Amino acid sequence: MTAIATTDDLFFNQAGLDRGRVEGMVDDALNGADDGELYLEYRQSESLAWDDGRLKSAGFDTAQGFGLRAVAGEATGYSHASDFSDEAIRQAGSTVRAVLSGHGGTLAAAPVGTNAQLYTDANPLSAVPFEDKVAFLAAIDRYARAKDSRVSQVSASLTGEWRAVRLVRPDGRHAADIRPLVRINVSVVCRNGDRMESGTYGAGGRVPYDAYLQPEHWQHMVDEALRQALVKLEAVDTPAGEMTVVLGPGWPGILLHEAIGHGLEGDFNRKKTSAFAGLMGQRIAAPGVTVVDDGTLGDRRGSLTIDDEGTPTQRTTLIEDGILVGYMQDRMNARLMGVPATGNGRRQSFAHVPMPRMTNTIMTDGAHDPAEILASVDRGLYAVNFGGGQVDITNGKFVFSASEAYLIENGKVGPAVKGATLIGNGPDALTKVAMVGNDMALDTGIGTCGKEGQGVPVGVGQPTLRLDGLTVGGTATG
């Protein structure tokens, strides 16, 4: 069954809305607007959490609603409700028309349609019985505790959702998408004497639960979380100062996402609040650095068949061999900047307006073998995994904590260190990339990006990178 057919059933047949009347109300509400749409959404979600040898919590939720948007120049009128009714849509139309007072716009052309389907439309929540999900979490707990006597606590969680969206434009065009999303997380705490350390591992994507419920998949997750915790038990303090930093492949791309990616979103550049504003066509990174945002990768957490304005996602090159060549655009910012939309208009839910957001942001492969990169460093830090971080979009300044890192001594990976932080700014860090590896990897499917109070699932990826002269904050004294 197609997304259009499924959402016909959800929003028109079951909800009792008449398609022709809805189209007429949207036409009336958005007459004279530059752009806009009615966004319909239905979502089922669940979460199960295991901790301290028992099921700690379990929840299931169903939500539905619509958002009606009218765009006039740089202004947006938006109204939303959880009631699928003619009256609610008419009231929303009266509200958003306030932004159109005195404005005589010409409606922007509808997005070009797509026949692509990047992920299954099957509902993961109903495919596996509740009892089997609980048994899966209990098996994780037993397996982790049996692996090592130092394991003192095991936490695991399983979350999933099935989201259906339908967009109705004032020109009568419709677009729809069905979006499954699952995620598994494992955390292991190990104790050695008075010292306790934790390790975590997660995975997810727009796939059924079956992708992770097989033992060969979840046991690897537990093994990795346990390995991280045991490594930290032996970690020494991090020396501080300016040094060469090697970033591992995959999840360390979160630094790229935060410190650089947000600065390449269209709204920040149109408003000239980004550190990269006005630099199109100029060198902003070292030669060999190419960065893309790709929403078309099959089954990935950050991928979308269409964005939340109905535009098909695409692979957008942002930086090519160090030169700034593109921004990520939603429809409004693209129109105001005189460039095409890139399929990056995203919203958290029907209660939120769309804005330019990343999908899967990736630094592509370079020419160097990872072993060659490590061997080139006399003294430095090898950061394999990251925890939290902060970034200021206006100047690109960032602080990131490394959850797993090692010293590099005479070209070899040395002891694990604790408390390492990376301090710098995105534009400057881009110029310090000295070597780019040939081992690009995507993260395992755990990213969530926040912007202006909205959270959306995203992906990151990169190969091994060497950055020269980055500031490392540490815990070593003397």
Number of C-alpha atoms within 10 A of each C-alpha: 7 12 18 17 10 19 23 17 13 19 22 15 13 10 13 13 16 13 13 9 11 20 19 13 18 25 19 15 28 28 21 20 25 23 24 28 26 30 25 24 25 21 18 18 19 16 18 20 18 21 17 12 13 14 17 13 11 15 10 13 10 12 13 20 20 27 22 30 29 28 23 24 17 10 12 20 19 23 22 24 17 16 13 17 16 15 10 15 23 16 14 24 25 13 18 21 23 15 18 22 11 9 15 12 16 12 18 14 9 19 17 9 13 13 7 10 17 18 22 16 21 16 20 21 22 10 11 14 9 13 8 11 16 18 12 19 27 19 14 20 24 12 15 24 18 10 12 12 11 17 21 17 17 29 23 25 23 22 20 24 21 22 20 22 27 26 23 23 23 23 17 15 14 18 25 25 24 26 25 26 27 26 23 24 21 26 24 27 21 25 17 14 7 5 10 16 20 23 23 22 21 22 20 25 26 27 24 25 23 11 13 19 17 11 12 9 13 24 17 12 22 26 18 19 23 28 16 22 24 23 19 21 18 14 18 16 15 23 21 16 13 15 18 23 26 29 27 24 25 23 25 25 28 27 23 21 25 22 28 26 24 28 26 26 25 29 24 20 22 15 10 13 14 22 22 25 18 11 13 16 13 13 16 22 23 18 17 20 23 21 28 24 30 24 29 23 19 17 21 25 31 28 26 30 25 27 25 28 27 29 23 24 24 22 16 20 19 23 25 21 15 21 21 21 17 21 30 30 27 26 27 26 25 19 17 13 15 9 13 13 24 25 31 32 27 25 20 17 24 24 19 18 22 21 25 27 28 29 33 26 28 28 30 20 20 19 11 16 16 20 12 12 18 25 15 14 22 13 18 29 28 27 26 18 19 22 13 12 17 15 20 17 22 15 16 23 20 21 20 22 23 23 21 22 29 24 22 23 16 14 17 18 18 16 16 21 27 23 19 25 24 23 20 18 20 28 18 15 23 19 17 18 23 17 24 28 23 18 19 21 21 20 25 19 24 21 21 13 19 14 13 6 8 16 16 18 20 25 31 30 25 29 27 30 31 25 19 19 16 22 17 24 19 18 14 14 8 3
